[in-house]
Amino acid sequence: MSSSKEYLDFILEQLSESEDITYRAMMGEYIIYYRGKIVGGIYDDRLLVKPVKSAISLMKDVTYKLPYAGAKEMLLVNDVDSKEFLIRLFNAMYDDLPAPKKKK
């Protein structure tokens, strides 16, 4: 199952107060970037983020989910209705995320 553009638009609206949120469509799903770093993505109309320490410490209920078969587990973000929480989560995660790979 792929994710809907409507769910992507909802998440982007929730993050609209953050600077430099971008996305890339990939095989029916969406990769979410924050200031050039991959934070997570939208898979089957679920927001999943990388399981970095800062994200784990901010989330009340930590639930690991597979974005797709064969992938590494990611954290399911349940509190997508709170703009403040999502912005705080992305800001907290930024320093824990790896730098983007240099293109050759």
N, C-alpha and C positions, 0 to 999 in steps of 0.2 A: 504494500500500500504506500502511496506517496502522500506528501503533505500538501495541503491546500494553500493557495496564494492568500486566501482570506486569513488563515491562521498566521502566516508570515506577516501580513499587514498589521494584524493585531499586536504581535510581539514588537514589531518595529515602532508602532505607535506608543506602546508602553515604554520603549527606550528612547523616545524622540527627544527627551531633554538631555541625553548623553551626546557627547560629541563623537563624531567619527565612527558611527555604527554602519557597517556595510554587510552585504551578504553576497553569496554566489550560489546559484542553482547548480545542483549536482545530482543527476540520476533521480529526479523527482523529489529530492529533499533540498535543504538549504543549509549552507555553512554560514555561521555568523561570526563576523570579525569585529573586534573592538580595538580601535586605534592600530589597525594593521595586524593584530594577533588573533589567532583562532581561539574563540571562547567556547564554542560548541556548535550546536546546530538544531535545526527543527527536523525531526524524524517522526513520521507517522503522526503528525500534528501534536508532537510533544516537544517541549524545549528541554534539551539535554546539554549539560555543560561539562567541561573537563573536570575530573576529580582532583583538583588541587586543594591544598590545605585550607586556604582562605575560604573557598566555597564550602567545604565540609563544615568548617567552624560556624559559618553564617546560617546554614540551613537547619531548621528544626527537625525535620524528618529526612534523614539521608536514605535515599532509595537509589540503588544502582540498576541501570537498565542498559540493554544492548541496543545501539542505534540500528544495527542490521547484523545479520549472521556473519560471524567471523571478525567482528569489530571488538575493540576494547570497551569495557563497561564505562558508562558515563553517569553523571548524576542527573536524576529527574528533578526539574524545578516545578514544584507544585504551586508555588505562590506567584503565578504569572499575572494575577489581577492587581498586584501591588506595584505600581510604578516605582515607588521609593525603594522597595526591596530589590527589584531588578537592577536599578541603577547602582545601589550600594553593592550588590553582588558583583556586577561587572567591574566596578572600580576596585573592589578588594582583590579580585582575581588577577587584575592586569599584571602586577609585578611577579606573580607566580607562574605566569604563562611563558612558554619559550618564545624567543624572538623568531620572527619569520625567517624562513630559509632563504638564503641569497640565490637568486636565479643566475644560472650560468650563461 
